[in-house]
Amino acid sequence: MLESQGMPPRPAPPPPRVSTDTDTLRALVTAADTGSLSATARALGVQLSTVSRQIATLERAVEALLLTRTGRGVRPTPAGERY
């Protein structure tokens, strides 16, 4: 009906949204900036386990690794840079 009647096609629906809280996003950004989950925990005044859990939960929610863990810290993956 749309194109055959001269109307433009409808845009694709947006990707599903993932509900995240500000603390989780702050943890991801700080980890990407500092390159360290320990430094992120210190900067945010929380336990290392909290930062680790927040990022792991976010990665499960978006079904992608957002940080690459190395022996020397973390760095954002391409997906993490986009997020």
N, C-alpha and C positions, 0 to 999 in steps of 0.2 A: 504494500500500500504506500509506503513512504517514498521510495525512490521512483516507483512507477507513476506517482502523482506529483513528481517534481520536488519532493521534500528531501532534505538531506538525511543521511542515515543517523541513527542515534549513536552517541558516543558510547564506548565500552564502559561498563560499570567500574567504579574504582576498586582497587584491591581491598580485601577485608582489613579492617582496622584492628590493631592490637591495643588493648587497653593497658597502658603503662602509667605508673605513677612518676611523679617528678623525681623522687629519690632514686628510682631505678635508672632513669635517663641520666641523672647527674652522675651516678656511679659509672655508667658506660662512658660518658664524655670524659670524666676525670681519669679513668683508666686509660683511655686512648691518649689523653694529653700527657699523663705522667709515665706511661709505659710500665706501670707497676700496680698490682692489686693491693700490695701492702701500703704503698704511698697513697693510694686512693682511700683506703680505710683510715689512715692517719688524717688525711686532708678533710674527710667527711666526718670524722669523730665517731666512727663505728668499728665494729669488729671485722677482721678480714673475712670471717665466715659469712657475714652479712653481705659484703660486697660480692663474694663468690656466688652466693645463693641468688642474689638479685640478677646478676648477669646470666647465670645458668637458666633462671626462670624466663628471662627475656629471650634468650636463644631458643629455648623450647617453644615459646609462643610464636616466634617469627619463623621457626623451623630453619634456622641458619646459624652457623657459627659467626659471631660478631667480633670476637677477639681470637687471635692466634696466641696460644700459650707457648713460650719458649723458656729455655733454662735461664734466660736473663730478664724475663718479664713478659709483657703482653704487647701486642700491636694489633690495630684494627685490620680485619679482613676487608676485602672489597665490599662485602655486604655490610660490615660494621661502619665503613666510611659512608655508605649511602644512608644508613639508618640515622 
